[in-house]
Every structure is written in C-alpha cells, then in structure tokens.
Amino acid sequence: MQSQDFHKLLEQRRTFFCYSGLLSEDVLSTFSGIVREQVNEMEDDAEITKRVFGIFVEQAQNVIRYSKERIATGGTGTVAISRAEDGFLVEAINPMDEKNVEDLRQNLAELKAMDSKGLRKAYKQRLRDGPPEGSKGAGLGFIEMARKADRFEFDFVGSTELLFVFKVWIKDASS
C-alpha cells in the first residue's frame, strides 16, 4: 500500500487518532492529553467524552499488558479512534498467544450476552473475587468497556500471526 492510500483510508474511515507500534505506559501517558483534547473538540457531551477516553485507555492498556509481542515494558499493537456515523469507534489490534483464545472468546461472548444489570453484577462479582488467574490488572477492563459501550465486536484473525481485534462503539448524544 502506498503512503497516500493509507492516508486516504484513514480519512475515509474518519480516523482522527491511530498509533501502531510499541505501546507502554509512557507512550500512553504522552498520547492521553492529545486524545482527550481531540475528543473534547468533537463532542460537547462530557459523559460521551469520558466514555470514549476511558475505552481508549482500556484498549491501550490491554495491548500494553497482553500483546504477545513484547518490547521493553510494553506490547506491540494498534489503537485507533474514528468518528462513526452515530458516534465513535475505538479499536485495538494486537498479536495474541493461541493458548488464550478460547478463554477470551468465552469471556467476551458472555459479556456480549449480558444486559446492563448483568454487567453491573459481573463487575461487582469480579471486585469480590479478585483478578482471574493470569490477569495483569484487576480483571475489570473488558467488563468496564462493555458497560461503557453501546456495542462491541471481537475477532481472532490469523495471518502470519494470530491477531486479536476488539472494536467498541459509543453513540453520541444526537443518536
């Protein structure tokens, strides 16, 4: 793909933030202010801005903590935010170890099937139970994103390596 084709693709998708490469807490900290400012400029509703920014941070932290490809104190992957027809799309892609696919697929399918009451209950249960085995955080990230999202999708895509793709949509106030 030519550089100009990549640029056109981002414009067509209305992507206003895209980062691909090493993600660490330092890199996330550097981009956070810029992302928050961009979302604030596009959205007047503070609650929507808070949801978009929170999901962006969770997505980036998942890449940092769980990407199969590790560099120094972070992981490699891609995080992007686009303006969708009726709000925002926050997506992340990172290499993943095949041994974790089925557990993650089951967890996300269960979250996707829950309504807001079920998600609230799952959140409280996770707080009581503590993080699941192998978690590098509190184990609340996907639950939090599901609670903040209007919808989400996930996929596991094989190419030269297995990639985990996670997309979250947040509707804006006018939708």
N, C-alpha and C positions, 0 to 999 in steps of 0.2 A: 504494500500500500504506500502510495506517495504521501508526503507530509501534508500537502494541500487536501488530499482526500480524507485524511484523518481529521484535519481541521473542519472540513465540511460535514463530516459525520457528527462531530461534537456539536456543531451549530444546528444540524437537523434534529438532533436529539434534545436540543436546548440545554446542553450540559454547561453549567457555569463553574463547576469545580470538578477536576479529575486529577488524581495523583496515582502513579503506578511506580512501584519500586520498594525500597526499604521503608517500612513503617516502624517507628519506635515511639516511645512516649515523648521524646524530644521533638521529633518531626510533627507528631500530633499537636503538641503544645504550640509549635510555630504556626501551624495552619489554622488552629481553632479560632483565633480572633478574626482572621480573614473570612473564614466560612460564616461565622456568626454575623459579621457585618454584611456580607453578601445576602444572606437570607433575610436579615432585617430590612434591607433596601427593597426586597421583592415582596415582602409580606408585612402587612400592618398588624395582623393579629399576633399578639405576643405569645399566646398559647401554641399556635401553629409553629412559630419560630422556635420555641422551646422544644417542641416535639421533633422537628427536623434536625435541630442541632444535637439533641440527645441521641437520636438514632445514628447520626453521623459518627458521634464519638463511640458509641457501642460497636458499630461496624468496624471502625478503625481499630479499636481495642481487640476485637476478635481476630483481625489479621495479625496484629502485634503478637498476641498470645498463642494462636493456634495454627498459623501458617506452617506448612510442612517445611518450607524453605526458610531457614534461619540465617540471619546475618547479625552479628554482634548482639545487641539487646532487643532486636525486633524480628519481625517476619516480613516476607515479601508478599505483595498483592496490589490490588487496585481498589480505590474508593472513589465514587463519583456521585455528584448530586446534579439532578436535572430538573427543569421545570416541566412538569407533566401537564396534560390537558386540564386537569382539575386540581392541581396542587403540585406536589413534589415527589420525586423518585430518588431514593438513596439506595445505592447498590454497592456491593463489595464482592470481589472475586479473589480467592487465594488458593494456592496449592494445598492439597489435603492428603493425609495418610489414609489409604483404603480401609485400614482396620477400624477406623472411626465412623465410617459411612452409615452403617445400619443403625447404630445407636443415635446418631444425629438425625437421620431420616425419621426414625420413630418419634424422637422428642419433638421435632418440628411439626410432624403430622399431627401429633396430639395437641400441640399448641394451636395449630391452624383450625382444628375442630372445636376449640373452646370459644364460648362467648365471653363477654367482659366479666361476668360473675365468675366463670370458671378460671379465667386468667388471674383474677384477684385472689381466688382461693389457692391456685398453684403458686403464686408469688408468696403468700403467707406461709404455705407449706414448706417452700424452699428456704425461707428465713428460719423456720423452726428446725428443719432437717440439716441445714448447712449445705455447703457446696457438694455436688456429686463427685465421686471418685474421678480423679484425673483433671478436675477443673483447676484453672489457674487464676480464678477470680471467685466471686461469691456464687456463681452459677445462676445469676439472675438476668444476664444480658438478653437472651432470646425471649424470656418472659416479658421483660421491660419493653423490648421492641414490639412484641406482639400486642402489648397493652396500648402503646402509643400509635400503632399503625392503623390505617383504615383497611389495609390488606397487605399480605406479604406472599412471596413465592420463593422457592428454593429449588436448586438443581445440582446435580453432580455430573460434570461434563468431562469425559475422557478425551484427551488429545495426546500430546507427548507425555503429559502428566495429568493426574486427576485434579480437577478444579472444583471448588465449592463456590456456587453463585447464590447470593442472597439479595433479594430485592424487596424494598419496603416502600409503600405508597402512603402519603399523608395528604389528605384533601385539604384545600384551603378554605377559608371562611365563606367564599362565594359559591362553593359547590354544594 
